[in-house]
Amino acid sequence: MPLSEDERRILNEIEDHLYESDPALAREVAQTTIYTHAFRNLKWATLAFLLGAVSMVVLLSVHYLLAFVGFAVMLVSVLWFENNARKLGRAGLQEMTEHYRGGTLRDAVGGAGARLRQRFQRPDDRL
């Protein structure tokens, strides 16, 4: 059921007031989709898996039970990743990749390589 003209006008006034009163919140709401939370959790789950793997390898020389804690972190992060991948789904993955296509995916993931290259670039290379 489409909105009436009066309802559209009221919603536009609310939106304008939001942009005037809190532009940061309005920008955040405009950029957020239903998939951004699941995609963010995928990145955190990947980081947790890597930390679990590193801790498992490092702690294996200390004690095998401590290494098991690293393995448990890896297991939980894989389950967390799988759960959020199901929430994201094929449509969400397609939307997120279209949104981040064109070089901004590096910005979303971190772009650490570009920052390191800029940091260690010699002054004569910047010309």
Residue pairs with C-beta under 8 A, 6 or more apart in sequence:
3 11
15 26
18 25
18 26
18 29
19 26
33 95
33 99
34 92
35 88
35 92
35 95
35 96
36 96
38 84
38 85
38 87
38 88
38 92
39 84
39 88
39 92
39 96
41 80
41 84
42 81
42 84
42 85
42 88
43 109
44 80
45 77
45 78
45 80
45 81
45 84
46 77
46 81
48 73
48 76
48 77
48 80
49 73
49 74
49 77
49 78
49 81
51 73
52 70
52 71
52 72
52 73
52 74
52 77
53 70
53 74
54 70
55 67
55 69
55 70
55 73
56 67
56 70
56 71
56 73
56 74
57 67
57 70
58 70
59 66
59 67
59 69
59 70
60 67
88 96
97 105
100 107
100 108
106 113
106 114
